[in-house]
Amino acid sequence: MSGYRGVAETLQEQIRCGAIILGSLLPTERELVDSFGVSRTTVRRALQQLVNSGWAESIPNRGVSARMGQSVARRQVIGYVDDAGAVVPDLFFALNSRLQNRGLVLTHIDSRQLGTEGALEYCSEHHLAGAVVWSKTINPDQGRLADVLRSMPIIAVDHALRGTETDVVACDVFAGAKAAVRHLASLGKKRIGIVGMLDSLDTTQERFGGYLEGMFEVGLQPQPRDFLFTRTSGLNSGDTAALELRLAAEDPPDALFVMQDHVMEDVLRAAERVGIPIPDSLGVVTMGSENSSISLPQAGVTTVAFDWSTMADYLFERIICRLAEPSARPARVVVPAELVVRGSCGAPRDNWSNPSAGIGSISLR
């Protein structure tokens, strides 16, 4: 190949298509001389052109690292990959506000239509700067995700993308589940069951594990017949038959930990059908958004609440760090949750948290 421009254009195309991974070191000058059959001066001019155009960065004492190229308007966009209807508005708008202060914009890409892999491929094909993904796919195609990761950074929310190394920002659901059980036990509950959507996501297993450890810590023995899961990842609505039978039994649970706040509708429906009043006969604590759409009149739902503002802070930090250092080692950030006490657990009103300020909330530490 003749001319430094030809060498630079070839290397640029290799970076653009992912043959050279972002953040990795380009071949040495000697290797490039041998590969292209040109002089060392030509190689140095080609590398300098890549640096000047933003497709490479010179790192003292290390070499030349691959970069994505000079930013243009369309590359100032970060994809937010999640199923339509499942996006948490508080998190989305808080993150978007932080990104806008840095000249970036957040846009939603619907994984319900495209799938997790398809939505991320869409981000890559349209040259987005990166993506935040709250995946609803338990076992994503690792090969397809690896192709995307060669062209842009991905930050996972809530749980990791199985088999893929990315940054993860998640809530401490294990400690949150333990706190829910401890709180119910402190109110005198002796038979604490668990309800929720059961799947193999690590966040689901951590919630279940936290429930079990919480039971052991307060001296209660978990009973398999009180494991009352109403959904799996493949069901759009809850199957409450087993839950209703258990609540109507002679020795029903006197409390339930509900692993996901959207499953509260199953619990409320089942309790109503069998005539079990909440919280008089059944204390309930769930996990998720503090301001869930599911509510109890004149009582409210006790919730292990996620701090969306802090989540947005850490996601923003990870995005900025990853854009600056694409090859940096993936980091996992765990955000503490907060137990917001309201009436569904059976706590007396003077022990409730202030719903707006969080006063009276119980520390998980």
C-alpha positions in Angstrom: 0.0 0.0 0.0 1.4 3.4 -1.0 0.9 6.6 1.0 0.2 7.3 4.6 -3.4 8.2 3.8 -4.1 4.6 2.6 -2.6 3.1 5.8 -4.6 5.5 7.9 -7.9 4.8 6.0 -7.4 1.1 6.3 -6.7 1.3 10.1 -9.7 3.6 10.5 -12.0 1.2 8.7 -10.7 -1.7 11.0 -11.5 0.4 14.0 -15.0 1.4 12.7 -16.1 -2.1 11.9 -14.7 -3.5 15.1 -11.8 -5.5 13.7 -9.7 -3.4 16.1 -11.5 -3.1 19.4 -12.1 0.4 20.8 -9.6 1.2 23.5 -7.1 -1.5 22.4 -3.6 -0.7 21.3 -2.9 -0.6 17.6 -0.1 -2.8 16.2 3.4 -1.4 16.9 5.2 0.7 14.2 7.4 -2.3 13.3 4.3 -4.5 12.9 2.6 -1.9 10.7 5.7 -1.5 8.6 5.8 -5.3 8.0 2.1 -5.5 7.5 1.7 -2.7 5.0 5.1 -2.8 3.4 5.8 0.8 3.9 8.4 2.9 5.6 8.4 3.8 9.3 8.0 7.4 8.3 4.8 6.6 6.4 3.5 4.6 9.4 4.2 7.5 11.7 2.4 9.9 9.5 -0.6 7.5 9.2 -0.8 7.2 13.0 -0.6 10.9 13.4 -3.5 11.4 11.0 -5.5 8.9 13.0 -4.8 10.8 16.2 -5.6 14.2 14.6 -8.9 12.9 13.3 -9.9 11.3 16.6 -9.6 7.7 15.5 -6.6 7.1 17.8 -5.0 8.4 20.9 -1.3 8.4 21.7 -0.6 7.0 25.1 2.9 7.8 26.5 5.0 4.7 27.2 2.3 2.4 25.8 1.5 3.1 22.2 -1.5 4.2 20.2 -5.0 3.3 21.3 -8.0 3.0 19.0 -10.8 5.6 19.4 -14.2 6.0 17.7 -13.3 9.1 15.7 -14.3 12.7 15.9 -17.7 13.1 17.5 -20.5 14.3 15.3 -24.1 15.3 16.3 -25.6 11.8 15.8 -22.9 10.3 18.0 -23.9 12.4 20.9 -26.8 10.0 21.6 -27.0 7.3 24.2 -29.5 4.6 23.7 -31.7 3.5 26.6 -32.7 -0.1 25.8 -35.8 -1.4 27.7 -39.2 -2.8 26.9 -41.8 -0.2 26.1 -44.1 0.1 29.1 -41.4 -1.0 31.5 -39.2 2.1 31.4 -38.9 3.8 34.8 -39.6 7.4 34.1 -37.8 8.7 37.2 -34.6 6.9 36.1 -34.9 7.8 32.4 -35.4 11.6 32.9 -32.9 11.9 35.8 -30.2 10.2 33.6 -31.2 12.3 30.5 -30.9 15.5 32.5 -27.3 14.6 33.6 -26.3 13.6 30.1 -27.7 16.9 28.6 -25.4 18.8 30.8 -22.5 17.1 28.9 -24.0 17.6 25.5 -25.4 14.1 25.2 -29.0 13.0 24.7 -30.8 9.8 25.9 -33.2 8.1 23.6 -35.4 5.0 24.2 -34.9 2.0 22.0 -37.7 -0.6 22.4 -36.4 -4.1 23.2 -39.9 -5.5 23.3 -40.1 -5.2 19.5 -36.4 -5.7 18.7 -35.2 -7.9 21.5 -32.2 -7.0 23.6 -29.7 -8.0 20.9 -31.6 -6.3 18.1 -32.1 -3.1 20.1 -28.3 -2.9 20.8 -27.5 -3.7 17.2 -29.8 -0.8 16.2 -27.8 1.5 18.5 -24.6 0.3 16.9 -25.8 0.5 13.3 -27.1 4.1 13.9 -23.7 5.1 15.4 -24.9 5.9 18.8 -22.2 6.8 21.3 -23.2 4.0 23.7 -26.2 2.3 25.4 -27.7 1.7 28.7 -29.7 -1.6 28.8 -32.2 -3.0 31.3 -32.4 -6.4 29.6 -35.5 -8.6 29.8 -33.6 -11.4 28.0 -32.3 -14.0 30.3 -29.8 -15.6 27.9 -28.8 -13.0 25.3 -26.8 -14.1 22.2 -23.3 -13.5 23.4 -21.9 -13.4 19.9 -24.2 -10.6 18.8 -23.5 -8.6 21.9 -19.7 -9.1 21.4 -20.1 -7.6 18.0 -21.9 -4.5 19.4 -19.3 -4.1 22.2 -16.6 -3.8 19.6 -18.2 -0.6 18.3 -19.6 1.1 21.5 -19.8 0.7 25.2 -22.8 -0.9 27.0 -23.8 -0.3 30.6 -26.2 -2.8 32.2 -28.9 -1.8 34.7 -30.2 -4.0 37.5 -28.4 -7.1 36.4 -25.6 -8.2 34.1 -25.9 -9.4 30.6 -25.2 -13.1 31.0 -21.9 -14.2 29.5 -20.9 -10.6 28.6 -18.5 -8.3 30.4 -20.0 -4.9 30.8 -20.4 -2.3 33.5 -23.3 -3.0 35.8 -25.2 -0.6 38.0 -27.6 -2.4 40.3 -29.5 -2.0 43.6 -28.5 -4.0 46.6 -31.6 -6.3 46.3 -30.0 -9.0 48.6 -29.7 -6.6 51.5 -33.1 -5.1 50.6 -34.8 -8.5 50.8 -33.2 -9.2 54.2 -34.4 -5.9 55.5 -38.0 -6.7 54.4 -37.9 -10.0 56.3 -36.4 -8.4 59.4 -39.0 -5.7 59.4 -41.9 -8.1 59.1 -40.4 -10.3 61.9 -40.0 -7.2 64.1 -43.8 -6.7 63.7 -44.3 -10.2 65.2 -44.8 -12.1 61.9 -43.9 -15.8 62.2 -44.8 -17.3 58.9 -43.3 -15.2 56.1 -43.9 -16.4 52.6 -42.4 -15.2 49.3 -44.2 -14.2 46.1 -42.9 -12.9 42.8 -41.8 -13.7 39.3 -39.3 -16.6 39.2 -36.6 -16.7 36.6 -32.8 -17.3 36.4 -31.7 -13.6 36.3 -29.1 -12.9 39.0 -31.2 -10.2 40.5 -34.1 -12.6 41.0 -31.8 -15.1 42.7 -30.3 -12.4 44.9 -33.8 -11.3 46.1 -34.7 -14.9 46.9 -31.3 -15.5 48.6 -31.8 -12.3 50.7 -35.2 -13.6 51.8 -33.8 -16.9 52.8 -30.9 -15.4 54.7 -33.2 -12.9 56.4 -35.4 -15.7 57.6 -32.5 -17.5 59.1 -31.1 -14.4 60.7 -34.4 -13.8 62.6 -34.7 -17.5 63.6 -37.5 -18.4 61.2 -37.5 -21.6 59.1 -38.5 -21.0 55.5 -41.2 -23.4 54.4 -41.3 -24.6 50.8 -45.1 -24.5 50.7 -44.8 -20.7 51.3 -42.8 -20.2 48.1 -45.7 -18.9 46.1 -44.4 -17.6 42.8 -47.1 -16.4 40.5 -45.2 -15.6 37.4 -42.3 -16.6 35.2 -40.6 -14.5 32.6 -42.8 -16.0 29.9 -46.1 -15.1 31.5 -47.8 -11.7 30.9 -50.2 -12.2 33.8 -50.1 -13.9 37.1 -51.3 -17.4 38.0 -52.6 -17.0 41.6 -54.2 -20.4 42.0 -51.5 -21.8 44.3 -51.3 -18.5 46.2 -55.1 -18.5 46.8 -55.1 -22.1 48.0 -52.3 -21.3 50.5 -53.9 -18.1 51.8 -57.1 -20.1 52.3 -55.4 -23.0 54.2 -55.7 -23.6 57.9 -52.1 -22.4 58.5 -51.6 -19.6 56.0 -48.6 -17.2 56.0 -49.2 -14.1 58.1 -46.9 -12.1 55.9 -45.5 -12.0 52.3 -42.4 -10.6 50.8 -43.2 -9.7 47.2 -40.0 -9.7 45.1 -41.2 -7.3 42.4 -43.6 -4.5 42.8 -45.6 -5.3 39.7 -46.5 -8.7 41.3 -48.4 -6.8 44.0 -51.5 -6.9 41.8 -51.4 -10.7 42.0 -51.2 -10.6 45.8 -54.1 -8.0 46.1 -56.3 -10.0 43.8 -55.6 -13.3 45.5 -56.2 -11.9 49.0 -59.5 -10.3 47.9 -60.7 -13.5 46.4 -60.2 -15.6 49.5 -61.3 -12.8 51.9 -57.9 -12.2 53.6 -57.6 -8.5 54.6 -54.3 -6.6 54.2 -52.7 -5.7 56.6 -55.1 -7.0 59.3 -54.4 -10.7 58.5 -51.6 -10.5 56.1 -48.6 -8.1 56.2 -47.0 -7.3 52.8 -43.7 -5.8 51.8 -42.6 -5.4 48.2 -39.5 -4.2 46.3 -39.2 -1.7 43.5 -40.4 1.9 43.0 -41.5 3.9 46.0 -44.3 5.5 44.0 -45.7 2.3 42.6 -49.0 2.4 40.7 -50.2 -0.4 43.0 -51.6 1.0 46.2 -53.8 0.3 49.2 -56.5 2.9 50.0 -55.6 4.7 53.3 -52.6 2.5 53.8 -50.0 2.5 51.1 -47.5 -0.2 50.3 -44.4 -0.8 52.3 -41.6 -1.0 49.8 -37.9 -1.7 49.6 -37.4 1.4 47.3 -34.8 1.9 44.7 -33.0 5.3 44.7 -33.4 6.3 41.1 -31.5 9.5 41.5 -28.5 7.8 42.8 -28.8 5.1 40.1 -28.8 7.9 37.5 -25.7 9.4 39.1 -23.8 6.1 38.8 -25.0 5.4 35.3 -24.0 8.8 34.2 -20.5 8.3 35.8 -20.1 4.9 34.1 -21.2 6.3 30.7 -18.7 9.2 30.9 -15.9 6.9 32.1 -16.6 4.3 29.4 -16.7 6.9 26.6 -13.3 8.2 27.8 -11.7 4.7 28.4 -13.5 2.1 26.3 -11.1 -0.7 27.2 -11.2 0.0 31.0 -12.0 -3.0 33.2 -15.7 -3.4 33.7 -17.0 -2.2 37.0 -20.0 -3.2 39.1 -21.7 -0.5 41.2 -24.2 -1.5 43.9 -26.6 1.2 45.1 -28.2 0.8 48.6 -32.0 0.6 48.8 -34.3 2.1 51.4 -37.2 0.5 53.3 -40.1 2.9 53.1 -42.7 1.9 55.7 -46.4 2.3 55.1 -49.5 0.5 56.1 -49.4 -2.8 54.1 -46.9 -4.4 56.5 -49.1 -3.8 59.5 -46.9 -1.2 61.2 -48.7 1.3 63.3 -49.2 4.7 61.7 -46.7 6.5 63.9 -44.0 4.2 62.5 -44.7 5.0 58.9 -42.1 6.8 56.7 -42.8 10.2 55.3 -43.7 9.3 51.8 -42.2 12.4 50.3 -39.1 12.9 52.4 -38.3 9.4 53.5 -38.3 10.4 57.2 -38.5 7.3 59.4 -37.1 5.0 56.8 -35.2 2.0 58.1 -31.5 1.7 57.3 -30.4 -1.5 55.5 -26.9 -1.3 56.8 
